[in-house]
Amino acid sequence: MAPDTRATVLIVDDEPSILELVATRLEMAGYNTARSETAEQALRHIFTSPPDLALLDIDMPGMDGIALCKRIREVSDLPVIFLTAMG
């Protein structure tokens, strides 16, 4: 069996319905996805199984997406895109 060469996108959002929607669309487009409902879960995932891209919600309880991005930048050059329903 050939190794899976599809890019993996880590989706970080505290809303399960948003995680499901975004993951489903990305998977339909041919991407692998990983999901985290908290910044802390996302950091663990990034350290154990680095994705190719992270989609971060800005407004999350606890550590928000901006703070998470700053933490990611301390240890990685992982590309980040912000998602938000604000405004």
Residue frames as a rotation matrix with the C-alpha (Angstrom) as fourth column:
MET 1
0.581 0.814 0.000 0.00
0.814 -0.581 0.000 0.00
0.000 0.000 -1.000 0.00
ALA 2
-0.174 -0.642 0.747 1.37
0.598 -0.671 -0.438 3.41
0.782 0.370 0.501 -0.97
PRO 3
-0.638 -0.087 -0.765 1.91
0.725 -0.403 -0.558 5.99
-0.259 -0.911 0.320 1.76
ASP 4
0.504 0.861 0.068 -0.76
0.859 -0.492 -0.139 8.67
-0.086 0.129 -0.988 2.12
THR 5
-0.588 -0.793 0.158 0.66
0.809 -0.581 0.092 11.85
0.019 0.182 0.983 0.61
ARG 6
0.263 0.749 0.608 -2.41
0.591 -0.623 0.512 14.05
0.762 0.224 -0.607 1.09
ALA 7
-0.658 -0.456 0.600 -1.85
-0.103 -0.734 -0.671 17.21
0.746 -0.503 0.436 3.12
THR 8
-0.161 0.570 -0.806 -3.24
0.926 0.370 0.077 17.23
0.342 -0.733 -0.587 6.66
VAL 9
-0.351 0.185 0.918 -5.17
-0.135 -0.980 0.146 20.24
0.927 -0.073 0.369 7.92
LEU 10
-0.674 0.135 -0.727 -5.62
0.733 0.247 -0.634 20.74
0.094 -0.960 -0.265 11.67
ILE 11
-0.129 0.737 0.664 -8.94
0.114 -0.654 0.748 22.44
0.985 0.172 0.001 12.41
VAL 12
-0.773 -0.166 -0.612 -9.21
0.620 0.004 -0.785 24.14
0.133 -0.986 0.100 15.81
ASP 13
-0.487 0.706 0.514 -12.64
-0.411 -0.704 0.579 25.37
0.771 0.070 0.633 16.90
ASP 14
-0.940 0.141 0.312 -14.66
-0.266 0.274 -0.924 25.07
-0.215 -0.951 -0.220 20.09
GLU 15
0.039 0.992 -0.118 -17.89
-0.851 -0.029 -0.525 24.50
-0.524 0.121 0.843 18.12
PRO 16
-0.420 -0.224 0.879 -18.29
0.032 0.965 0.261 20.81
-0.907 0.138 -0.398 17.16
SER 17
0.590 0.713 0.379 -20.66
0.429 0.122 -0.895 21.70
-0.684 0.691 -0.234 14.31
ILE 18
0.737 -0.416 -0.533 -18.03
-0.635 -0.697 -0.334 23.98
-0.233 0.585 -0.777 12.75
LEU 19
-0.317 -0.874 0.369 -15.35
-0.660 0.483 0.576 21.31
-0.681 -0.060 -0.729 13.14
GLU 20
-0.114 0.364 0.924 -17.60
0.364 0.881 -0.302 18.80
-0.924 0.302 -0.233 11.39
LEU 21
0.855 0.512 -0.086 -18.57
0.145 -0.393 -0.908 21.15
-0.499 0.764 -0.410 8.56
VAL 22
0.485 -0.743 -0.460 -15.03
-0.844 -0.536 -0.023 22.30
-0.230 0.399 -0.888 7.78
ALA 23
-0.417 -0.665 0.619 -13.57
-0.486 0.739 0.467 18.80
-0.768 -0.106 -0.631 8.10
THR 24
0.223 0.593 0.774 -16.21
0.406 0.665 -0.627 17.32
-0.886 0.454 -0.093 5.80
ARG 25
0.947 0.145 -0.285 -15.59
-0.158 -0.563 -0.811 19.94
-0.278 0.814 -0.511 3.11
LEU 26
0.156 -0.970 -0.187 -11.82
-0.946 -0.201 0.255 19.54
-0.284 0.137 -0.949 3.30
GLU 27
-0.378 -0.251 0.891 -12.06
-0.171 0.965 0.199 15.74
-0.910 -0.077 -0.407 3.18
MET 28
0.624 0.662 0.416 -14.35
0.359 0.230 -0.905 16.00
-0.694 0.713 -0.094 0.13
ALA 29
0.856 -0.369 -0.363 -11.60
-0.517 -0.647 -0.560 18.12
-0.028 0.667 -0.745 -1.47
GLY 30
0.689 -0.551 -0.470 -9.03
0.117 0.725 -0.679 15.39
0.715 0.413 0.564 -0.80
TYR 31
-0.169 -0.761 0.626 -7.35
-0.633 -0.403 -0.661 16.55
0.755 -0.508 -0.414 2.41
ASN 32
-0.206 0.046 -0.978 -6.70
0.725 0.678 -0.121 14.62
0.657 -0.734 -0.173 5.60
THR 33
0.163 0.271 0.949 -8.05
-0.374 -0.873 0.314 16.41
0.913 -0.406 -0.041 8.65
ALA 34
-0.518 -0.201 -0.831 -7.40
0.729 0.405 -0.552 16.45
0.448 -0.892 -0.064 12.37
ARG 35
0.259 0.736 0.625 -9.70
0.110 -0.665 0.738 18.21
0.960 -0.122 -0.254 14.83
SER 36
-0.680 -0.390 -0.621 -9.13
0.675 -0.004 -0.737 19.93
0.285 -0.921 0.266 18.15
GLU 37
0.407 0.901 0.151 -11.73
0.685 -0.410 0.602 21.68
0.604 -0.142 -0.784 20.31
THR 38
0.923 -0.160 -0.351 -9.17
0.171 -0.647 0.743 23.53
-0.345 -0.746 -0.570 22.45
ALA 39
0.646 -0.758 -0.092 -5.85
-0.661 -0.495 -0.563 25.25
0.382 0.424 -0.821 21.94
GLU 40
0.025 -0.644 0.765 -4.24
-0.862 0.373 0.342 22.84
-0.506 -0.668 -0.546 24.38
GLN 41
0.508 0.221 0.832 -5.41
0.138 0.933 -0.332 19.83
-0.850 0.284 0.444 22.35
ALA 42
0.993 -0.114 0.007 -4.13
-0.020 -0.233 -0.972 21.52
0.112 0.966 -0.233 19.20
LEU 43
0.344 -0.925 0.164 -0.67
-0.934 -0.355 -0.047 22.08
0.102 -0.137 -0.985 20.68
ARG 44
0.040 -0.290 0.956 -0.45
-0.441 0.853 0.277 18.42
-0.896 -0.433 -0.094 21.72
HIS 45
0.768 0.316 0.557 -1.42
0.320 0.565 -0.761 17.40
-0.555 0.762 0.333 18.20
ILE 46
0.878 -0.463 -0.120 1.11
-0.400 -0.572 -0.716 19.75
0.263 0.677 -0.687 16.61
PHE 47
0.080 -0.898 0.432 3.91
-0.973 0.025 0.231 18.33
-0.219 -0.439 -0.872 18.77
THR 48
-0.107 -0.098 0.989 2.98
-0.273 0.960 0.066 14.66
-0.956 -0.263 -0.129 18.23
SER 49
-0.135 0.140 0.981 1.79
0.841 0.540 0.038 14.66
-0.525 0.830 -0.190 14.63
PRO 50
-0.535 -0.144 -0.833 2.55
-0.010 -0.984 0.177 17.96
-0.845 0.102 0.525 12.88
PRO 51
0.485 0.748 0.452 -0.04
0.566 0.126 -0.815 18.94
-0.667 0.651 -0.362 10.26
ASP 52
-0.358 -0.564 0.744 0.68
0.933 -0.253 0.257 20.80
0.043 0.786 0.617 7.03
LEU 53
-0.598 0.292 0.746 -1.70
-0.029 -0.939 0.344 23.68
0.801 0.184 0.570 7.84
ALA 54
-0.680 0.446 -0.582 -3.71
0.705 0.178 -0.687 24.88
-0.203 -0.877 -0.436 10.85
LEU 55
-0.294 0.700 0.651 -7.12
0.179 -0.629 0.756 26.57
0.939 0.339 0.060 10.65
LEU 56
-0.784 -0.113 -0.610 -7.69
0.615 -0.003 -0.789 28.41
0.087 -0.994 0.072 13.93
ASP 57
0.428 0.886 0.178 -10.84
0.702 -0.450 0.551 29.92
0.568 -0.111 -0.815 15.37
ILE 58
-0.389 -0.567 0.726 -10.04
-0.007 -0.786 -0.618 33.30
0.921 -0.245 0.302 16.92
ASP 59
-0.210 0.425 0.881 -12.64
-0.892 -0.452 0.005 33.35
0.401 -0.784 0.474 19.69
MET 60
0.122 0.193 -0.974 -12.28
0.162 0.964 0.211 30.26
0.979 -0.183 0.086 21.90
PRO 61
0.927 0.177 0.331 -12.55
-0.293 -0.209 0.933 29.85
0.235 -0.962 -0.142 25.66
GLY 62
0.622 -0.783 0.009 -9.24
0.486 0.395 0.779 29.60
-0.614 -0.480 0.626 27.48
MET 63
-0.469 -0.837 -0.281 -6.37
0.147 -0.388 0.910 30.23
-0.871 0.385 0.305 25.10
ASP 64
0.608 0.722 -0.330 -7.79
-0.184 -0.276 -0.943 31.99
-0.772 0.634 -0.035 22.02
GLY 65
0.815 -0.206 0.541 -6.63
0.564 0.491 -0.664 31.57
-0.129 0.847 0.516 18.44
ILE 66
0.742 -0.573 0.348 -4.30
-0.318 -0.758 -0.569 34.59
0.590 0.312 -0.745 18.52
ALA 67
0.358 -0.601 0.714 -2.49
-0.880 0.038 0.474 33.28
-0.312 -0.798 -0.516 21.60
LEU 68
0.640 -0.089 0.763 -2.37
0.135 0.991 0.002 29.81
-0.756 0.102 0.647 20.06
CYS 69
0.895 -0.318 0.313 -0.79
0.299 -0.092 -0.950 31.21
0.331 0.943 0.013 16.91
LYS 70
0.520 -0.730 0.443 1.86
-0.772 -0.624 -0.122 32.97
0.366 -0.278 -0.888 19.00
ARG 71
0.361 -0.357 0.861 2.65
-0.566 0.650 0.507 29.67
-0.741 -0.670 0.033 20.77
ILE 72
0.822 -0.035 0.569 2.87
0.416 0.719 -0.556 27.87
-0.390 0.694 0.606 17.44
ARG 73
0.836 -0.491 0.246 5.25
-0.094 -0.569 -0.817 30.52
0.541 0.660 -0.522 16.10
GLU 74
0.496 -0.670 0.553 7.58
-0.835 -0.193 0.515 29.95
-0.238 -0.717 -0.655 19.06
VAL 75
-0.052 -0.489 0.871 8.25
-0.323 0.833 0.449 26.39
-0.945 -0.258 -0.201 17.90
SER 76
-0.183 0.111 0.977 7.19
0.730 0.681 0.059 26.08
-0.659 0.723 -0.205 14.27
ASP 77
-0.816 -0.011 -0.578 6.71
-0.342 -0.797 0.498 27.78
-0.466 0.604 0.646 10.93
LEU 78
-0.583 0.694 0.423 3.41
0.723 0.680 -0.120 25.93
-0.372 0.236 -0.898 10.42
PRO 79
-0.855 0.355 0.378 1.13
0.002 -0.727 0.687 27.90
0.519 0.588 0.621 8.07
VAL 80
-0.639 0.658 -0.397 -1.92
0.585 0.081 -0.807 29.27
-0.499 -0.748 -0.437 9.91
ILE 81
-0.663 0.583 0.470 -5.25
0.094 -0.557 0.825 30.58
0.743 0.591 0.314 8.62
PHE 82
-0.924 0.382 -0.010 -7.75
-0.071 -0.196 -0.978 32.17
-0.375 -0.903 0.208 11.02
LEU 83
-0.481 0.874 0.062 -11.45
0.481 0.204 0.853 31.34
0.733 0.440 -0.519 10.93
THR 84
-0.923 0.237 -0.304 -14.01
0.196 -0.391 -0.900 33.42
-0.332 -0.889 0.314 12.74
ALA 85
-0.171 0.934 0.315 -17.72
0.911 0.028 0.411 34.11
0.375 0.357 -0.855 12.84
MET 86
-0.216 0.032 -0.976 -17.09
0.674 -0.719 -0.172 37.47
-0.707 -0.695 0.134 14.52
GLY 87
-0.301 0.086 -0.950 -18.60
-0.247 -0.969 -0.009 40.61
-0.921 0.232 0.313 12.98
